[in-house]
Amino acid sequence: AAAGDFAEQLAASTPTPGGGAVAARVGLYATSLLRMVVGISLNREPEDATELGAINAQAVELGQRFRQLEANDVAAFNGFIAAVRMPLWPVVFLNFQLPLF
């Protein structure tokens, strides 16, 4: 989601996205800033292209990982919420040997 959309999703009265997704999004933004600096540096110092290219590739990879972590956090917490909202009796019945009289 775009930054504005993400902010609106975060402000909504829903359990997700939450803190983990925000942390991942901040990591993604940090890698984007790093890529910007690499691009500026390449324009100023083309002789460092090999090293800067490697840094840029790592930043791209990290950005993709942060995107995945954001999605994983939302999915995990949604799963947790779904589990918490489940009725308790099947869990009790299936996990304990209750005498049935």
C-alpha positions in Angstrom: 0.0 0.0 0.0 1.1 3.5 -0.6 2.3 5.5 2.3 -1.0 7.4 2.7 -3.0 4.3 2.3 -0.8 2.5 4.9 -1.3 5.4 7.4 -5.0 5.1 6.9 -4.9 1.4 7.4 -2.9 1.9 10.6 -5.4 4.4 11.9 -8.3 2.1 11.3 -10.0 0.4 14.2 -8.7 -3.0 13.2 -6.0 -5.1 14.8 -3.8 -5.0 11.8 -1.5 -3.6 10.6 0.2 -3.0 13.9 3.7 -2.4 15.3 5.4 -5.3 13.5 4.2 -4.1 10.2 5.2 -0.5 11.0 8.7 -1.7 11.9 9.0 -3.6 8.6 7.7 -0.6 6.7 10.3 1.7 8.4 13.0 -0.9 7.4 11.7 -0.7 3.8 11.9 3.1 3.9 15.5 2.9 5.2 16.6 0.7 2.4 14.9 3.1 -0.1 16.9 6.0 1.4 20.1 4.0 1.1 19.3 3.3 -2.6 18.8 7.0 -3.1 22.1 7.8 -1.6 23.8 5.1 -3.7 22.2 6.6 -6.8 23.5 10.1 -5.9 26.9 8.7 -5.1 27.1 6.9 -8.5 26.5 10.2 -10.3 29.3 11.9 -8.4 31.8 9.0 -8.2 31.3 6.6 -11.1 34.7 5.0 -10.3 33.0 3.4 -7.3 30.3 1.8 -9.4 31.2 -1.8 -8.5 31.1 -1.3 -4.7 28.0 1.0 -4.9 26.3 -1.5 -7.2 26.8 -4.2 -4.6 25.4 -2.0 -1.9 22.4 -1.2 -4.0 21.8 -4.9 -4.7 21.9 -5.6 -1.0 19.5 -2.8 -0.3 17.0 -4.1 -2.9 17.2 -7.5 -1.4 16.7 -6.2 2.1 13.7 -4.1 0.9 12.1 -7.2 -0.5 12.6 -9.0 2.8 11.1 -6.1 4.7 8.0 -6.2 2.4 7.7 -9.9 3.1 8.1 -9.4 6.9 5.3 -6.8 6.8 3.0 -9.2 5.1 4.0 -12.0 7.4 3.4 -9.9 10.5 -0.1 -9.0 9.3 -1.0 -12.6 8.4 0.4 -14.0 11.7 -1.5 -11.5 13.8 -4.7 -12.0 11.8 -4.3 -15.8 12.5 -3.8 -15.1 16.2 -6.9 -13.0 16.3 -8.9 -15.6 14.5 -7.7 -18.3 17.0 -8.6 -16.1 20.0 -12.1 -15.6 18.6 -12.7 -19.3 18.2 -15.2 -20.9 20.6 -13.4 -22.5 23.6 -15.5 -25.7 23.9 -14.0 -27.6 20.9 -10.5 -26.9 22.2 -11.3 -28.1 25.7 -13.2 -31.1 24.4 -10.4 -32.2 22.0 -7.5 -31.5 24.3 -8.7 -33.1 27.5 -10.2 -36.4 28.2 -13.5 -35.4 29.9 -15.7 -38.1 31.3 -19.0 -38.1 29.4 -21.8 -39.3 31.7 
